[in-house]
Each structure stands twice: as structure tokens, then as C-alpha cells.
């Protein structure tokens, strides 16, 4: 079994991201879907893409840490 957790969830939420689930367990050899959605916050500047990062930690026999970048941009006028 591998435990996963995404840190900095409060900061992601502050920037409009929702991550479900942000932590949990996965049996070896299995996959788990993590849903990510984004709603631009009130102070979002559409002229500048948003980039926020968080650390994804995997703990099994070995502990691994990955830096994940969340990038969002509003495209209008299409």
C-alpha cells in the first residue's frame, strides 16, 4: 500500500483550485483518480497565467516527493 498526500492545499484553494482527494491510499499495482478543478478567484488577472506549486508525497517502502505545478489561464474571445 502506498500513501499519497498533497501539501499546500489551503494555498491551492486560495488560488481557486480544488483537489479531491488531496490524500489517501493506493494499493500496489492499482491507480487512483485525483480530480482537479479551477475557478478563477475574484482577484485573478486574466492577462497573466496563474502558476502555483505543491509537493506530492508518496510513502511506501520508499518515500518519494514530486513538485507539481498547477497552471491556469483564462482564454476569451474565441
PDB file of N, CA, C and O in Angstrom, chain B, residues numbered from 101:
ATOM      1  N   UNK B 101       0.844  -1.176   0.000  1.00  0.00           N
ATOM      2  CA  UNK B 101       0.000   0.000   0.000  1.00  0.00           C
ATOM      3  C   UNK B 101       0.889   1.239   0.000  1.00  0.00           C
ATOM      4  O   UNK B 101       1.919   1.279   0.674  1.00  0.00           O
ATOM      5  N   UNK B 102       0.485   2.234  -0.752  1.00  0.00           N
ATOM      6  CA  UNK B 102       1.215   3.492  -0.836  1.00  0.00           C
ATOM      7  C   UNK B 102       0.292   4.608  -0.355  1.00  0.00           C
ATOM      8  O   UNK B 102      -0.863   4.693  -0.771  1.00  0.00           O
ATOM      9  N   UNK B 103       0.808   5.454   0.519  1.00  0.00           N
ATOM     10  CA  UNK B 103       0.066   6.615   0.987  1.00  0.00           C
ATOM     11  C   UNK B 103       0.488   7.809   0.147  1.00  0.00           C
ATOM     12  O   UNK B 103       1.675   7.998  -0.117  1.00  0.00           O
ATOM     13  N   UNK B 104      -0.488   8.623  -0.278  1.00  0.00           N
ATOM     14  CA  UNK B 104      -0.151   9.842  -1.013  1.00  0.00           C
ATOM     15  C   UNK B 104      -0.763  11.037  -0.295  1.00  0.00           C
ATOM     16  O   UNK B 104      -1.816  10.933   0.334  1.00  0.00           O
ATOM     17  N   UNK B 105      -0.080  12.171  -0.403  1.00  0.00           N
ATOM     18  CA  UNK B 105      -0.624  13.410   0.164  1.00  0.00           C
ATOM     19  C   UNK B 105      -0.063  14.590  -0.609  1.00  0.00           C
ATOM     20  O   UNK B 105       1.094  14.595  -1.027  1.00  0.00           O
ATOM     21  N   UNK B 106      -0.897  15.568  -0.781  1.00  0.00           N
ATOM     22  CA  UNK B 106      -0.529  16.798  -1.465  1.00  0.00           C
ATOM     23  C   UNK B 106      -0.501  17.900  -0.422  1.00  0.00           C
ATOM     24  O   UNK B 106      -1.509  18.159   0.234  1.00  0.00           O
ATOM     25  N   UNK B 107       0.648  18.552  -0.262  1.00  0.00           N
ATOM     26  CA  UNK B 107       0.734  19.624   0.729  1.00  0.00           C
ATOM     27  C   UNK B 107       0.261  20.932   0.130  1.00  0.00           C
ATOM     28  O   UNK B 107      -0.001  21.006  -1.071  1.00  0.00           O
ATOM     29  N   UNK B 108       0.149  21.961   0.947  1.00  0.00           N
ATOM     30  CA  UNK B 108      -0.171  23.298   0.476  1.00  0.00           C
ATOM     31  C   UNK B 108      -1.580  23.395  -0.113  1.00  0.00           C
ATOM     32  O   UNK B 108      -1.831  24.242  -0.970  1.00  0.00           O
ATOM     33  N   UNK B 109      -2.502  22.535   0.339  1.00  0.00           N
ATOM     34  CA  UNK B 109      -3.857  22.515  -0.211  1.00  0.00           C
ATOM     35  C   UNK B 109      -4.576  23.844   0.050  1.00  0.00           C
ATOM     36  O   UNK B 109      -5.317  24.319  -0.810  1.00  0.00           O
ATOM     37  N   UNK B 110      -4.367  24.446   1.221  1.00  0.00           N
ATOM     38  CA  UNK B 110      -5.011  25.729   1.528  1.00  0.00           C
ATOM     39  C   UNK B 110      -4.586  26.808   0.532  1.00  0.00           C
ATOM     40  O   UNK B 110      -5.409  27.620   0.110  1.00  0.00           O
ATOM     41  N   UNK B 111      -3.310  26.820   0.156  1.00  0.00           N
ATOM     42  CA  UNK B 111      -2.827  27.789  -0.825  1.00  0.00           C
ATOM     43  C   UNK B 111      -3.436  27.513  -2.203  1.00  0.00           C
ATOM     44  O   UNK B 111      -3.785  28.449  -2.922  1.00  0.00           O
ATOM     45  N   UNK B 112      -3.563  26.251  -2.570  1.00  0.00           N
ATOM     46  CA  UNK B 112      -4.204  25.904  -3.841  1.00  0.00           C
ATOM     47  C   UNK B 112      -5.652  26.401  -3.855  1.00  0.00           C
ATOM     48  O   UNK B 112      -6.115  26.969  -4.845  1.00  0.00           O
ATOM     49  N   UNK B 113      -6.359  26.181  -2.746  1.00  0.00           N
ATOM     50  CA  UNK B 113      -7.747  26.627  -2.650  1.00  0.00           C
ATOM     51  C   UNK B 113      -7.838  28.147  -2.728  1.00  0.00           C
ATOM     52  O   UNK B 113      -8.756  28.685  -3.348  1.00  0.00           O
ATOM     53  N   UNK B 114      -6.895  28.836  -2.104  1.00  0.00           N
ATOM     54  CA  UNK B 114      -6.870  30.301  -2.157  1.00  0.00           C
ATOM     55  C   UNK B 114      -6.769  30.795  -3.602  1.00  0.00           C
ATOM     56  O   UNK B 114      -7.310  31.848  -3.941  1.00  0.00           O
ATOM     57  N   UNK B 115      -6.080  30.035  -4.447  1.00  0.00           N
ATOM     58  CA  UNK B 115      -5.913  30.413  -5.853  1.00  0.00           C
ATOM     59  C   UNK B 115      -6.986  29.802  -6.753  1.00  0.00           C
ATOM     60  O   UNK B 115      -6.885  29.880  -7.977  1.00  0.00           O
ATOM     61  N   UNK B 116      -8.018  29.193  -6.151  1.00  0.00           N
ATOM     62  CA  UNK B 116      -9.160  28.709  -6.913  1.00  0.00           C
ATOM     63  C   UNK B 116      -9.139  27.247  -7.299  1.00  0.00           C
ATOM     64  O   UNK B 116     -10.060  26.781  -7.970  1.00  0.00           O
ATOM     65  N   UNK B 117      -8.107  26.501  -6.894  1.00  0.00           N
ATOM     66  CA  UNK B 117      -8.014  25.086  -7.241  1.00  0.00           C
ATOM     67  C   UNK B 117      -8.710  24.221  -6.199  1.00  0.00           C
ATOM     68  O   UNK B 117      -8.656  24.503  -5.002  1.00  0.00           O
ATOM     69  N   UNK B 118      -9.360  23.168  -6.672  1.00  0.00           N
ATOM     70  CA  UNK B 118      -9.936  22.155  -5.807  1.00  0.00           C
ATOM     71  C   UNK B 118      -9.315  20.823  -6.213  1.00  0.00           C
ATOM     72  O   UNK B 118      -9.308  20.472  -7.392  1.00  0.00           O
ATOM     73  N   UNK B 119      -8.795  20.085  -5.241  1.00  0.00           N
ATOM     74  CA  UNK B 119      -8.169  18.789  -5.495  1.00  0.00           C
ATOM     75  C   UNK B 119      -8.866  17.756  -4.620  1.00  0.00           C
ATOM     76  O   UNK B 119      -8.899  17.897  -3.397  1.00  0.00           O
ATOM     77  N   UNK B 120      -9.424  16.718  -5.240  1.00  0.00           N
ATOM     78  CA  UNK B 120     -10.131  15.670  -4.500  1.00  0.00           C
ATOM     79  C   UNK B 120      -9.717  14.303  -4.997  1.00  0.00           C
ATOM     80  O   UNK B 120      -9.840  14.046  -6.194  1.00  0.00           O
ATOM     81  N   UNK B 121      -9.244  13.430  -4.168  1.00  0.00           N
ATOM     82  CA  UNK B 121      -8.835  13.665  -2.795  1.00  0.00           C
ATOM     83  C   UNK B 121      -7.421  14.228  -2.759  1.00  0.00           C
ATOM     84  O   UNK B 121      -6.645  14.014  -3.690  1.00  0.00           O
ATOM     85  N   UNK B 122      -7.084  14.938  -1.705  1.00  0.00           N
ATOM     86  CA  UNK B 122      -5.733  15.501  -1.581  1.00  0.00           C
ATOM     87  C   UNK B 122      -4.813  14.561  -0.811  1.00  0.00           C
ATOM     88  O   UNK B 122      -3.605  14.788  -0.738  1.00  0.00           O
ATOM     89  N   UNK B 123      -5.387  13.502  -0.235  1.00  0.00           N
ATOM     90  CA  UNK B 123      -4.568  12.468   0.406  1.00  0.00           C
ATOM     91  C   UNK B 123      -5.364  11.180   0.469  1.00  0.00           C
ATOM     92  O   UNK B 123      -6.594  11.177   0.409  1.00  0.00           O
ATOM     93  N   UNK B 124      -4.634  10.092   0.590  1.00  0.00           N
ATOM     94  CA  UNK B 124      -5.300   8.800   0.651  1.00  0.00           C
ATOM     95  C   UNK B 124      -4.305   7.672   0.484  1.00  0.00           C
ATOM     96  O   UNK B 124      -3.103   7.846   0.679  1.00  0.00           O
ATOM     97  N   UNK B 125      -4.829   6.506   0.117  1.00  0.00           N
ATOM     98  CA  UNK B 125      -4.019   5.305  -0.049  1.00  0.00           C
ATOM     99  C   UNK B 125      -4.339   4.656  -1.381  1.00  0.00           C
ATOM    100  O   UNK B 125      -5.457   4.750  -1.886  1.00  0.00           O
ATOM    101  N   UNK B 126      -3.331   3.993  -1.942  1.00  0.00           N
ATOM    102  CA  UNK B 126      -3.494   3.245  -3.187  1.00  0.00           C
ATOM    103  C   UNK B 126      -2.819   1.897  -2.997  1.00  0.00           C
ATOM    104  O   UNK B 126      -1.684   1.827  -2.526  1.00  0.00           O
ATOM    105  N   UNK B 127      -3.506   0.838  -3.358  1.00  0.00           N
ATOM    106  CA  UNK B 127      -2.910  -0.493  -3.310  1.00  0.00           C
ATOM    107  C   UNK B 127      -1.875  -0.617  -4.424  1.00  0.00           C
ATOM    108  O   UNK B 127      -2.061  -0.072  -5.512  1.00  0.00           O
ATOM    109  N   UNK B 128      -0.809  -1.320  -4.156  1.00  0.00           N
ATOM    110  CA  UNK B 128       0.236  -1.518  -5.168  1.00  0.00           C
ATOM    111  C   UNK B 128      -0.366  -2.124  -6.433  1.00  0.00           C
ATOM    112  O   UNK B 128      -1.179  -3.046  -6.376  1.00  0.00           O
ATOM    113  N   UNK B 129       0.056  -1.580  -7.580  1.00  0.00           N
ATOM    114  CA  UNK B 129      -0.419  -2.056  -8.873  1.00  0.00           C
ATOM    115  C   UNK B 129      -1.751  -1.456  -9.295  1.00  0.00           C
ATOM    116  O   UNK B 129      -2.225  -1.739 -10.395  1.00  0.00           O
ATOM    117  N   UNK B 130      -2.361  -0.644  -8.460  1.00  0.00           N
ATOM    118  CA  UNK B 130      -3.641  -0.018  -8.768  1.00  0.00           C
ATOM    119  C   UNK B 130      -3.432   1.456  -9.107  1.00  0.00           C
ATOM    120  O   UNK B 130      -2.350   2.002  -8.891  1.00  0.00           O
ATOM    121  N   UNK B 131      -4.453   2.081  -9.629  1.00  0.00           N
ATOM    122  CA  UNK B 131      -4.406   3.519  -9.912  1.00  0.00           C
ATOM    123  C   UNK B 131      -5.513   4.203  -9.113  1.00  0.00           C
ATOM    124  O   UNK B 131      -6.460   3.560  -8.661  1.00  0.00           O
ATOM    125  N   UNK B 132      -5.378   5.500  -8.952  1.00  0.00           N
ATOM    126  CA  UNK B 132      -6.382   6.295  -8.245  1.00  0.00           C
ATOM    127  C   UNK B 132      -6.551   7.592  -9.017  1.00  0.00           C
ATOM    128  O   UNK B 132      -5.567   8.250  -9.354  1.00  0.00           O
ATOM    129  N   UNK B 133      -7.773   7.956  -9.294  1.00  0.00           N
ATOM    130  CA  UNK B 133      -8.052   9.208  -9.985  1.00  0.00           C
ATOM    131  C   UNK B 133      -8.097  10.341  -8.979  1.00  0.00           C
ATOM    132  O   UNK B 133      -8.762  10.245  -7.948  1.00  0.00           O
ATOM    133  N   UNK B 134      -7.384  11.419  -9.286  1.00  0.00           N
ATOM    134  CA  UNK B 134      -7.418  12.639  -8.488  1.00  0.00           C
ATOM    135  C   UNK B 134      -8.030  13.713  -9.378  1.00  0.00           C
ATOM    136  O   UNK B 134      -7.489  14.024 -10.440  1.00  0.00           O
ATOM    137  N   UNK B 135      -9.153  14.278  -8.953  1.00  0.00           N
ATOM    138  CA  UNK B 135      -9.848  15.295  -9.737  1.00  0.00           C
ATOM    139  C   UNK B 135      -9.355  16.679  -9.342  1.00  0.00           C
ATOM    140  O   UNK B 135      -9.242  16.999  -8.159  1.00  0.00           O
ATOM    141  N   UNK B 136      -9.064  17.493 -10.352  1.00  0.00           N
ATOM    142  CA  UNK B 136      -8.598  18.861 -10.135  1.00  0.00           C
ATOM    143  C   UNK B 136      -9.514  19.793 -10.931  1.00  0.00           C
ATOM    144  O   UNK B 136      -9.749  19.583 -12.121  1.00  0.00           O
ATOM    145  N   UNK B 137     -10.025  20.821 -10.258  1.00  0.00           N
ATOM    146  CA  UNK B 137     -10.826  21.825 -10.948  1.00  0.00           C
ATOM    147  C   UNK B 137     -10.317  23.204 -10.541  1.00  0.00           C
ATOM    148  O   UNK B 137      -9.614  23.352  -9.541  1.00  0.00           O
ATOM    149  N   UNK B 138     -10.682  24.206 -11.332  1.00  0.00           N
ATOM    150  CA  UNK B 138     -10.229  25.569 -11.063  1.00  0.00           C
ATOM    151  C   UNK B 138     -11.328  26.557 -11.382  1.00  0.00           C
ATOM    152  O   UNK B 138     -11.956  26.492 -12.439  1.00  0.00           O
ATOM    153  N   UNK B 139     -11.552  27.467 -10.460  1.00  0.00           N
ATOM    154  CA  UNK B 139     -12.471  28.587 -10.647  1.00  0.00           C
ATOM    155  C   UNK B 139     -11.660  29.838 -10.362  1.00  0.00           C
ATOM    156  O   UNK B 139     -11.144  29.988  -9.254  1.00  0.00           O
ATOM    157  N   UNK B 140     -11.530  30.755 -11.341  1.00  0.00           N
ATOM    158  CA  UNK B 140     -10.702  31.946 -11.115  1.00  0.00           C
ATOM    159  C   UNK B 140     -11.157  32.711  -9.867  1.00  0.00           C
ATOM    160  O   UNK B 140     -12.346  32.996  -9.718  1.00  0.00           O
ATOM    161  N   UNK B 141     -10.230  33.042  -8.980  1.00  0.00           N
ATOM    162  CA  UNK B 141     -10.595  33.844  -7.810  1.00  0.00           C
ATOM    163  C   UNK B 141     -10.940  35.269  -8.230  1.00  0.00           C
ATOM    164  O   UNK B 141     -10.623  35.687  -9.344  1.00  0.00           O
ATOM    165  N   UNK B 142     -11.583  36.005  -7.347  1.00  0.00           N
ATOM    166  CA  UNK B 142     -12.030  37.367  -7.660  1.00  0.00           C
ATOM    167  C   UNK B 142     -10.884  38.285  -8.086  1.00  0.00           C
ATOM    168  O   UNK B 142     -11.074  39.162  -8.929  1.00  0.00           O
ATOM    169  N   UNK B 143      -9.703  38.090  -7.512  1.00  0.00           N
ATOM    170  CA  UNK B 143      -8.570  38.974  -7.807  1.00  0.00           C
ATOM    171  C   UNK B 143      -7.699  38.466  -8.966  1.00  0.00           C
ATOM    172  O   UNK B 143      -6.593  38.969  -9.163  1.00  0.00           O
ATOM    173  N   UNK B 144      -8.177  37.487  -9.728  1.00  0.00           N
ATOM    174  CA  UNK B 144      -7.391  36.920 -10.821  1.00  0.00           C
ATOM    175  C   UNK B 144      -7.227  37.932 -11.947  1.00  0.00           C
ATOM    176  O   UNK B 144      -8.195  38.565 -12.369  1.00  0.00           O
ATOM    177  N   UNK B 145      -5.988  38.083 -12.434  1.00  0.00           N
ATOM    178  CA  UNK B 145      -5.681  38.963 -13.564  1.00  0.00           C
ATOM    179  C   UNK B 145      -5.608  38.108 -14.828  1.00  0.00           C
ATOM    180  O   UNK B 145      -4.654  37.349 -14.997  1.00  0.00           O
ATOM    181  N   UNK B 146      -6.602  38.215 -15.724  1.00  0.00           N
ATOM    182  CA  UNK B 146      -6.623  37.353 -16.910  1.00  0.00           C
ATOM    183  C   UNK B 146      -5.472  37.610 -17.883  1.00  0.00           C
ATOM    184  O   UNK B 146      -5.269  36.826 -18.811  1.00  0.00           O
ATOM    185  N   UNK B 147      -4.720  38.684 -17.690  1.00  0.00           N
ATOM    186  CA  UNK B 147      -3.574  38.965 -18.564  1.00  0.00           C
ATOM    187  C   UNK B 147      -2.325  38.181 -18.165  1.00  0.00           C
ATOM    188  O   UNK B 147      -1.326  38.198 -18.883  1.00  0.00           O
ATOM    189  N   UNK B 148      -2.380  37.488 -17.010  1.00  0.00           N
ATOM    190  CA  UNK B 148      -1.217  36.744 -16.529  1.00  0.00           C
ATOM    191  C   UNK B 148      -1.634  35.341 -16.097  1.00  0.00           C
ATOM    192  O   UNK B 148      -2.469  35.197 -15.204  1.00  0.00           O
ATOM    193  N   UNK B 149      -1.068  34.308 -16.714  1.00  0.00           N
ATOM    194  CA  UNK B 149      -1.392  32.941 -16.283  1.00  0.00           C
ATOM    195  C   UNK B 149      -1.010  32.750 -14.812  1.00  0.00           C
ATOM    196  O   UNK B 149      -0.061  33.357 -14.315  1.00  0.00           O
ATOM    197  N   UNK B 150      -1.765  31.904 -14.140  1.00  0.00           N
ATOM    198  CA  UNK B 150      -1.539  31.607 -12.734  1.00  0.00           C
ATOM    199  C   UNK B 150      -0.706  30.331 -12.617  1.00  0.00           C
ATOM    200  O   UNK B 150      -1.019  29.332 -13.264  1.00  0.00           O
ATOM    201  N   UNK B 151       0.337  30.353 -11.809  1.00  0.00           N
ATOM    202  CA  UNK B 151       1.146  29.169 -11.538  1.00  0.00           C
ATOM    203  C   UNK B 151       1.303  29.022 -10.032  1.00  0.00           C
ATOM    204  O   UNK B 151       1.766  29.939  -9.354  1.00  0.00           O
ATOM    205  N   UNK B 152       0.915  27.863  -9.518  1.00  0.00           N
ATOM    206  CA  UNK B 152       1.029  27.546  -8.098  1.00  0.00           C
ATOM    207  C   UNK B 152       1.627  26.147  -8.016  1.00  0.00           C
ATOM    208  O   UNK B 152       1.324  25.292  -8.848  1.00  0.00           O
ATOM    209  N   UNK B 153       2.470  25.910  -7.022  1.00  0.00           N
ATOM    210  CA  UNK B 153       3.052  24.577  -6.884  1.00  0.00           C
ATOM    211  C   UNK B 153       2.698  23.969  -5.536  1.00  0.00           C
ATOM    212  O   UNK B 153       2.365  24.672  -4.582  1.00  0.00           O
ATOM    213  N   UNK B 154       2.778  22.650  -5.484  1.00  0.00           N
ATOM    214  CA  UNK B 154       2.555  21.899  -4.260  1.00  0.00           C
ATOM    215  C   UNK B 154       3.409  20.641  -4.328  1.00  0.00           C
ATOM    216  O   UNK B 154       3.758  20.177  -5.413  1.00  0.00           O
ATOM    217  N   UNK B 155       3.740  20.096  -3.172  1.00  0.00           N
ATOM    218  CA  UNK B 155       4.521  18.869  -3.133  1.00  0.00           C
ATOM    219  C   UNK B 155       3.593  17.675  -2.997  1.00  0.00           C
ATOM    220  O   UNK B 155       2.705  17.658  -2.144  1.00  0.00           O
ATOM    221  N   UNK B 156       3.804  16.681  -3.840  1.00  0.00           N
ATOM    222  CA  UNK B 156       3.080  15.412  -3.768  1.00  0.00           C
ATOM    223  C   UNK B 156       4.024  14.404  -3.135  1.00  0.00           C
ATOM    224  O   UNK B 156       5.098  14.133  -3.673  1.00  0.00           O
ATOM    225  N   UNK B 157       3.628  13.846  -1.993  1.00  0.00           N
ATOM    226  CA  UNK B 157       4.464  12.873  -1.301  1.00  0.00           C
ATOM    227  C   UNK B 157       3.852  11.485  -1.425  1.00  0.00           C
ATOM    228  O   UNK B 157       2.656  11.292  -1.203  1.00  0.00           O
ATOM    229  N   UNK B 158       4.692  10.526  -1.784  1.00  0.00           N
ATOM    230  CA  UNK B 158       4.302   9.124  -1.859  1.00  0.00           C
ATOM    231  C   UNK B 158       5.112   8.374  -0.816  1.00  0.00           C
ATOM    232  O   UNK B 158       6.340   8.456  -0.796  1.00  0.00           O
ATOM    233  N   UNK B 159       4.419   7.639   0.057  1.00  0.00           N
ATOM    234  CA  UNK B 159       5.101   6.894   1.111  1.00  0.00           C
ATOM    235  C   UNK B 159       4.706   5.431   1.018  1.00  0.00           C
ATOM    236  O   UNK B 159       3.563   5.051   1.268  1.00  0.00           O
ATOM    237  N   UNK B 160       5.687   4.627   0.652  1.00  0.00           N
ATOM    238  CA  UNK B 160       5.519   3.185   0.615  1.00  0.00           C
ATOM    239  C   UNK B 160       6.764   2.606   1.240  1.00  0.00           C
ATOM    240  O   UNK B 160       7.149   2.995   2.342  1.00  0.00           O
ATOM    241  N   UNK B 161       7.402   1.672   0.541  1.00  0.00           N
ATOM    242  CA  UNK B 161       8.700   1.170   1.002  1.00  0.00           C
ATOM    243  C   UNK B 161       9.735   2.284   0.954  1.00  0.00           C
ATOM    244  O   UNK B 161      10.664   2.329   1.761  1.00  0.00           O
ATOM    245  N   UNK B 162       9.556   3.175  -0.004  1.00  0.00           N
ATOM    246  CA  UNK B 162      10.449   4.311  -0.185  1.00  0.00           C
ATOM    247  C   UNK B 162       9.585   5.569  -0.208  1.00  0.00           C
ATOM    248  O   UNK B 162       8.467   5.547  -0.724  1.00  0.00           O
ATOM    249  N   UNK B 163      10.097   6.661   0.348  1.00  0.00           N
ATOM    250  CA  UNK B 163       9.375   7.932   0.307  1.00  0.00           C
ATOM    251  C   UNK B 163       9.857   8.724  -0.902  1.00  0.00           C
ATOM    252  O   UNK B 163      11.057   8.934  -1.079  1.00  0.00           O
ATOM    253  N   UNK B 164       8.908   9.162  -1.736  1.00  0.00           N
ATOM    254  CA  UNK B 164       9.227   9.972  -2.903  1.00  0.00           C
ATOM    255  C   UNK B 164       8.452  11.276  -2.812  1.00  0.00           C
ATOM    256  O   UNK B 164       7.321  11.298  -2.327  1.00  0.00           O
ATOM    257  N   UNK B 165       9.062  12.370  -3.282  1.00  0.00           N
ATOM    258  CA  UNK B 165       8.417  13.673  -3.285  1.00  0.00           C
ATOM    259  C   UNK B 165       8.536  14.275  -4.674  1.00  0.00           C
ATOM    260  O   UNK B 165       9.615  14.295  -5.267  1.00  0.00           O
ATOM    261  N   UNK B 166       7.407  14.769  -5.189  1.00  0.00           N
ATOM    262  CA  UNK B 166       7.362  15.390  -6.503  1.00  0.00           C
ATOM    263  C   UNK B 166       6.799  16.804  -6.365  1.00  0.00           C
ATOM    264  O   UNK B 166       5.841  17.020  -5.623  1.00  0.00           O
ATOM    265  N   UNK B 167       7.381  17.751  -7.065  1.00  0.00           N
ATOM    266  CA  UNK B 167       6.838  19.098  -7.096  1.00  0.00           C
ATOM    267  C   UNK B 167       5.894  19.173  -8.292  1.00  0.00           C
ATOM    268  O   UNK B 167       6.304  18.951  -9.431  1.00  0.00           O
ATOM    269  N   UNK B 168       4.621  19.489  -8.021  1.00  0.00           N
ATOM    270  CA  UNK B 168       3.591  19.530  -9.046  1.00  0.00           C
ATOM    271  C   UNK B 168       3.214  20.995  -9.279  1.00  0.00           C
ATOM    272  O   UNK B 168       2.942  21.731  -8.330  1.00  0.00           O
ATOM    273  N   UNK B 169       3.199  21.405 -10.531  1.00  0.00           N
ATOM    274  CA  UNK B 169       2.836  22.777 -10.892  1.00  0.00           C
ATOM    275  C   UNK B 169       1.408  22.795 -11.426  1.00  0.00           C
ATOM    276  O   UNK B 169       1.052  22.015 -12.310  1.00  0.00           O
ATOM    277  N   UNK B 170       0.602  23.691 -10.878  1.00  0.00           N
ATOM    278  CA  UNK B 170      -0.764  23.906 -11.333  1.00  0.00           C
ATOM    279  C   UNK B 170      -0.753  25.214 -12.111  1.00  0.00           C
ATOM    280  O   UNK B 170      -0.393  26.257 -11.565  1.00  0.00           O
ATOM    281  N   UNK B 171      -1.139  25.168 -13.367  1.00  0.00           N
ATOM    282  CA  UNK B 171      -1.120  26.354 -14.225  1.00  0.00           C
ATOM    283  C   UNK B 171      -2.525  26.562 -14.763  1.00  0.00           C
ATOM    284  O   UNK B 171      -3.165  25.624 -15.239  1.00  0.00           O
ATOM    285  N   UNK B 172      -2.999  27.801 -14.681  1.00  0.00           N
ATOM    286  CA  UNK B 172      -4.339  28.114 -15.170  1.00  0.00           C
ATOM    287  C   UNK B 172      -4.309  29.433 -15.934  1.00  0.00           C
ATOM    288  O   UNK B 172      -3.560  30.354 -15.610  1.00  0.00           O
ATOM    289  N   UNK B 173      -5.158  29.486 -16.966  1.00  0.00           N
ATOM    290  CA  UNK B 173      -5.238  30.702 -17.779  1.00  0.00           C
ATOM    291  C   UNK B 173      -6.652  30.812 -18.324  1.00  0.00           C
ATOM    292  O   UNK B 173      -7.255  29.806 -18.698  1.00  0.00           O
ATOM    293  N   UNK B 174      -7.167  31.990 -18.371  1.00  0.00           N
ATOM    294  CA  UNK B 174      -8.474  32.244 -18.955  1.00  0.00           C
ATOM    295  C   UNK B 174      -8.262  32.677 -20.403  1.00  0.00           C
ATOM    296  O   UNK B 174      -7.500  33.603 -20.683  1.00  0.00           O
ATOM    297  N   UNK B 175      -8.948  31.992 -21.319  1.00  0.00           N
ATOM    298  CA  UNK B 175      -8.867  32.330 -22.736  1.00  0.00           C
ATOM    299  C   UNK B 175     -10.237  32.854 -23.145  1.00  0.00           C
ATOM    300  O   UNK B 175     -11.249  32.171 -22.983  1.00  0.00           O
ATOM    301  N   UNK B 176     -10.260  34.078 -23.679  1.00  0.00           N
ATOM    302  CA  UNK B 176     -11.531  34.683 -24.080  1.00  0.00           C
ATOM    303  C   UNK B 176     -11.468  35.095 -25.541  1.00  0.00           C
ATOM    304  O   UNK B 176     -10.395  35.114 -26.144  1.00  0.00           O
ATOM    305  N   UNK B 177     -12.594  35.418 -26.091  1.00  0.00           N
ATOM    306  CA  UNK B 177     -12.654  35.958 -27.444  1.00  0.00           C
ATOM    307  C   UNK B 177     -12.483  34.934 -28.541  1.00  0.00           C
ATOM    308  O   UNK B 177     -12.118  35.291 -29.661  1.00  0.00           O
ATOM    309  N   UNK B 178     -12.739  33.653 -28.247  1.00  0.00           N
ATOM    310  CA  UNK B 178     -12.620  32.625 -29.282  1.00  0.00           C
ATOM    311  C   UNK B 178     -13.901  32.469 -30.050  1.00  0.00           C
ATOM    312  O   UNK B 178     -13.977  31.645 -30.961  1.00  0.00           O
TER     313      UNK B 178
END
